[in-house]
Amino acid sequence: MILLAISKLTIYVILAVVIVLLLMGCLVILYIAIGNSLFKQIFYRPAPMPTVDRSPSEIDQSDVIGKGRNWFYTNRMEYLNVRADAIDGVKLAGYFRPSADRSSKNVLILMHGYNEHPSMCAAYAKLFMSKIQCHVIIAHERAHGMSSGKFCSYGLFESMDVNTWIDYAKKQVGEDCRIFIIGRCMGGVAALLAAQQDDFSDNVAGIIVDSVYDNFEDPLLALGRRRYKLNLSFLLKWVKRCVRIRFGFDIDMCECASKAFKIKVPILMFCGEKDHIVDPQSTRRIYDNIKAGKRMVIVDGADHLDAYNKAPALYEKEVTNFIEKCCIRLVKNGRM
């Protein structure tokens, strides 16, 4: 009887251990499956756009950005389709609109955000062109639109593409051109990361960014809070591991604040007070570390990339003042 009791107890213990191990295995499999799904969702190329950029049948013109898109497609024939080769071989696409004054040495480069079309930048181009004669380059970010590339890197590889477009501008307008850069979210992060490099072109006269994040984790955690009502920090290690294994780089390198002190050009930053994607404090960390001329504008009630829509008069006033200060700086440096 004792042996039988021991035998039953042993069986129960073994069953309990097996059940626990099975549950742990299921949790590990579930963790990996969710991590892989999240990794693919946030890194692989967004839904591909047509290779031919046709005008949308309908454009919502209820806000500034929408009106800008309509202006872009109304004047689409004035923009030339152009190509450039990124340093790693990715074929980049973009639009180039020569200035009405062909002798102008001013160039505006626009970098859109994640899963956006370049026409989302048109309102900024229109604003800038109303203040200063300039040539305009609107980039298709890698893995977006008509640019090649299987994945985006949230500003890291895109920062190399900023330098590619700077080189393109110099070839088109001249080695003595004066370049301004405007970036939306990921495009703005790319511009700031490029500006931190020791060999960043001194042709760049100023950078304007909207809704930029300090590091890759910020928008990911915001995505979890918004879409899944979860704190996704427990998945970060797995997602980062996937990036290292499949793409061969460390996404932690896409960190903007720690080396922001290396930026030497004037910076104008916008963010929305109610941004649900990028916490204004994330932008503030970058701003606090910048040693060059800088200004940060937080727009009350504005959501992600909504500052221009929410306060157009304020936005245009700040951009105008920024252009004027950059031009004064250029004059003092004998470059204008």
N, C-alpha and C positions, 0 to 999 in steps of 0.2 A: 504493500500500500504506500509506503514511504517513497519507494522508487517511482511508483505511478504518479504520486503528487509532485515529485521533483520533475518528472518528465513533463507533466502538464505545465508547471511553472516555467520550465525552460522553453517550452513551445510558445507560451504567452509572451515571454520576454523577446524571443526571436521574432515573433509576429509584430510586436510593438516596434522593435528596432527596424524591421523591414518597412513598416508603414511610415515611420519617421523618415527613413532614407528616401522612400518613394516621394513623400511630400517635399522633402528638401530638393530632390532631383527635379520635381515638377516646378518648384519655385525658381530653381536655377535656369531651367529651360524657358520658363515664362520671362524671367529677367533678360535672358539673352535675346529672346524673340522680340520683346518690347524695345530693347536697346537697339537691335538691328533695324527694326522698323523706324524708330526715331532717327537713327543715323541716316538711313536712306532718304527719309522725308526732308531732312534739313540740309543735306549736303549734295545729293545728286541733282542733276539739272532739273529745274522746274519744268512744268508742262511746256513742251517746245512750241515756239511761235512759228508762224509761216515763214518760209525762207524769203518770200516776197512780201514786203511791208505794204500791205494794202490799207487804205483808209478805212477805219471802222464805219459800219453802216450808221451807227448812232454814238454820239459822244455826250456824256453828261456834262453840261456846262453850268452846273449850279454853283461851282466854286472856282477859285482862281486857277487851280491846277487843270481843271476840266476845260476852262476857257483857253488856257495855254495849249492844251492838246489840240483843240479845234484850230487855233491859230497856226500850229505846226502843220497840220494836214492841209489847211487852206493854202499855205505857202510851201507845200512839200516839194515842189519842183525847184525851189531855190536851194535845196539841200542836196549835195552830191553824196552818193553812196561811196564810202571809202573803206579801205582795208589796211591793216597793219599787222605785222608779225610780232607776237609777244616773245619775250626772251626765252621761254620754254617751248616755243613752237606753236602755241595756240594761235589760231587765226582770228584776229579781232576785227569786228565790223563797227562802223560808225557813220555819222553824217558830218559833212563839212559844208558850212555856209560861209562863203567869202564876204568880207565886209563891203558895204556900199562904197566905202573909201578904200580902194585896193591898196593904197599906200600905208594904211594903218598898220601899226606894229602890235596892236593889242589882240590877244587871243583869249577866248573863254572856252574852257574845257568843262564839260558837265558829265558827272558820273551818277547814274541812277542807283536805286536800292535793290534789295533782294526781291526777285520775282516781279520786277517792274519792267515796263516798256520805256525806252529812252524818251518817248514823247512826254512822259511825266515830268521831264526837266524843261520842257519848252517854255513854261511860264517864267522861269528864271532867265532863260535866254532872252526872252522878249523884254523883261525888266532891264537886264544888263545893257542890251542894245539901245534902249531908250536913254541911257545915261552916258554911254561912251561908244565911239565907233570901234567895232571889234569883229574879228573873224570868230566863228563859232564851231566847236567840235562837240558833238553829242555822241558819247560812246555807247555801244552795246557791251555790257559787262560780259566777261567770259561765262560760258554756260548759260547765257541768256540770249534771246532774240536770234540775230543772225551771226553772232560770234560762236566759234566752236568751243570745245571744252566740255567734259563730262560732269564736272562738279565746280561749285563755288567754294571759296575759302573764307568768306565773311570779312574780306578786306586784306588778307595776307598776300595771296598771289595777285589780287587785284591792285595792290600797291605797285607791283612791278608794271602792271598795265598802264597805270598813271604815267610812269616814266616813258613808256612806249608812246603814249599820245603826246607827251611833251616833246619827244624827239620828232614826232610827225609834224607838230606845230612849227618847230624850228625849220624843218625842211620846206614847209609850205610858205611860211611868212618871213623867215630869216633868222639867223643865229642871234640877232639882237632883239627878237620879239619879246614882248612883255605878256606874261601869262597869268590869268586868273583861273582858279578852279572852284567849282561849286559841286558839292557832293551831298546826296540824300542818303542818310543812314549808312548802309554798307559802303556806298560810294564815298561818303565823307570819311569813314574810317580808313578806307584805302588811301585817300589823299593825305590824311594825317600821318599814317604809317610811312608813306613815301617821303613826306617832309622831314621825318626823323632820321633819314639816312644821311650819312656824311657826304655822299656825292649828289645830294639832291640839287637839281638845277637852280642856279641863281636867276634864271629867267622868270621864275614864278614870283609874282608881285604880291599875291594875297590869296587866301583860301577861305571860302565860306562853307560851313557845314551845318546840316540840319539833322537833329535827332541821332547823334552818334553815341555809340556805346564804348565803354572802357575795355571790355573783353567779351569773348564769344559766349561766356556763360550767361551774361545778363539777358540777351534776347531768348536764349533757350529756356531759362527758368521762367521768364515771362510767358513764353508759349505754353509751358506746363500749367501755370496758374490760370491762364485764359481758356485754353482748350480742354484740358483734362482735370482742372481743379486739383492738381497735384504738385507737390514739390519734387521736381525731377532731378534734384542734386544727386540722388542715389544712382542715377543712370549715367552721370557725367563720365565716370572712369571708363565705363564700357564704350561709350560713344567716342571718347578721345582715343581709346585703344583701337577702335575700328578705323579712325582717321589715320593713325600711325601705320597700321598694317596695310590698308588698302590704298592710301594716297601717299604715304611716305613722308609726312611732315607732322609737326607738333602743333596742334591748334592753339596751344597756350601762347605761341609766338604772336598770335593775333591779339595782342594786349597793348593798349594805346597809351595809358597814363604814365607808366613808369619811365618812358623815354621821351615824353612830350617836351621835356626841357631842352631837347636837341633841336626843336623846331625854331627856325630863324626868320620865318616870314609872318606877317600879320595874320591873325586868325579872327574870324567872326563866327560865333556859334549861336544857333537857335535851338530851342527845345520847347516842348509843350509841357505845361504844368501838370496836365492829366494824361501824359503819355503812358499807355498801358503796355508798351513794348520795351521802351528804354526809360528807365527811371532817370529823372533829371540829375540825381546824385551821381549816376554813372558818367554823365556828361561833365558834371562838376569836377570829378576827379581828374579828368583830362585837362580841363580849363585851369585848375589850380596848379598844375605842374608846368604849364606853358610859361616860358620866360619872355618870349617875344611880345610885341604889341598884340593885345587880345581884347575881346569883348564878348560877353555871354548874355543873350537875351532869352528870358523865360516868358513865354506868352501864356497869360492866364486863360484857363479853360480849354487850351489846345491839346489835342490828342497827338498820336504819333504822326509825324510829318504833316501836321495840320497848322503850323504856326502861320504860314503865309495865307492860308484860307481864313484863319480866325482873326488875324489882325493885319490885313494887307497894307494899310497906311503906315503902320509902325514898321512892318517888314521892309517896305520900300524906302522909308526914311533911313533905317539902319544900313541898308545896302548902299544907298547913295552916300551916306557919311563915310562908310568904309572905303568906297571907291575913291572919294576925295582924299582921304588920309593916305591911302596907298599911292596915289598920284603925287601927293606932296612929298612923300618919302622917296619916290623915284626921282623927282626933280632934285632933291637934296643930294641924292647919290649920283647925279649926272646921267641918269638913264632915261630921261624924258625931257 
